[in-house]
């Protein structure tokens, strides 16, 4: 799996619409509005470099309201999170906080049930 971080500048007032368009794209797993020199950060996960190239140049960069992008390709992931879910929809829990008998199990169960119902 190839992971990339896409740093995005949007036109004024377009950030929410751009974020919504991004998360509807296959391969974009998350989008965050952020403070600083960028307006949005998108997390992308694809299987091949060709998919990443197509997604960025033919998908993300063509979204109305995007002024500029910078793409960072991840070499290696360092994380204390485990990924629980299906497809591109997932729930993240810190490994230290994940206990099957904890109340968070209900949220995880709901997420998995929601995934199972998607076509």
C-alpha positions in Angstrom: 0.0 0.0 0.0 1.3 3.4 -1.0 0.5 6.3 1.4 0.8 9.9 0.4 0.0 13.3 2.0 -1.4 15.9 -0.3 -1.0 19.5 0.9 -3.7 21.7 -0.6 -4.3 25.4 -1.0 -7.9 26.4 -1.8 -9.6 29.5 -3.0 -11.2 31.6 -0.3 -14.4 30.1 1.0 -14.0 26.8 -0.9 -12.3 24.7 1.8 -15.5 22.8 3.0 -16.6 22.0 -0.6 -13.2 20.9 -1.6 -12.8 18.7 1.5 -16.2 17.0 0.7 -15.2 16.4 -2.9 -11.9 14.9 -1.8 -13.3 12.4 0.7 -15.7 11.1 -2.0 -12.7 10.1 -4.2 -11.6 6.5 -4.1 -8.1 6.5 -2.5 -8.6 9.6 -0.4 -9.1 8.2 3.1 -9.1 11.4 5.1 -9.1 15.2 4.7 -8.3 17.7 7.4 -8.7 21.5 7.4 -5.5 22.9 9.0 -3.9 26.1 10.2 -0.7 27.3 8.5 0.4 27.8 4.9 -2.1 25.1 3.6 -5.8 24.9 3.9 -6.3 21.2 3.7 -4.3 18.0 4.1 -5.5 14.9 2.3 -4.4 11.4 3.2 -4.2 9.1 0.2 -3.8 5.3 0.2 -3.5 3.4 -3.1 -1.9 0.2 -4.3 0.3 1.4 -7.1 2.2 4.6 -8.0 0.2 4.9 -11.2 -3.0 5.1 -9.2 -1.4 7.9 -7.1 -0.3 9.8 -10.2 -3.8 9.5 -11.7 -5.6 10.4 -8.5 -3.5 13.5 -8.0 -3.3 14.8 -11.5 -6.7 13.7 -12.9 -8.7 13.9 -9.8 -7.5 16.0 -6.9 -6.0 18.8 -9.0 -9.1 19.2 -11.1 -11.4 19.8 -8.1 -13.0 23.2 -8.4 -11.6 25.5 -5.7 -8.1 24.1 -5.5 -5.3 26.6 -6.2 -2.3 24.4 -5.6 -1.1 21.1 -4.3 2.1 19.5 -3.0 2.3 15.7 -2.7 4.5 13.9 -0.2 5.0 10.2 -0.7 5.5 8.3 2.5 8.4 5.9 2.6 7.6 4.2 6.0 4.8 4.6 8.5 5.5 5.1 12.2 2.2 5.0 14.2 0.7 4.0 17.5 -2.7 3.7 15.8 -4.3 0.6 14.5 -6.8 0.7 11.6 -10.2 -0.8 12.1 -12.8 -0.7 9.4 -13.4 -1.5 5.8 -12.6 0.0 2.4 -11.6 3.6 2.7 -13.8 4.2 5.7 -12.1 3.5 9.0 -12.0 4.2 12.7 -8.6 4.9 14.3 -7.8 4.1 17.9 -4.5 4.5 19.7 -3.1 1.1 20.3 -2.8 2.0 24.1 -6.5 2.9 24.2 -7.8 -0.1 22.3 -9.2 -2.8 24.6 -11.9 -5.1 23.3 -13.8 -4.9 26.5 -13.7 -1.1 26.7 -16.7 1.2 25.9 -15.0 2.1 22.6 -15.9 -1.4 21.3 -19.4 -0.2 20.7 -18.1 2.5 18.4 -15.9 0.0 16.5 -18.9 -2.4 16.2 -21.1 0.3 14.8 -18.3 1.3 12.3 -17.9 -2.3 11.2 -21.7 -2.8 10.9 -21.9 0.4 8.8 -19.2 -0.9 6.5 -21.0 -4.3 6.1 -24.2 -2.5 4.9 -22.5 -0.4 2.2 -23.0 -1.7 -1.3 
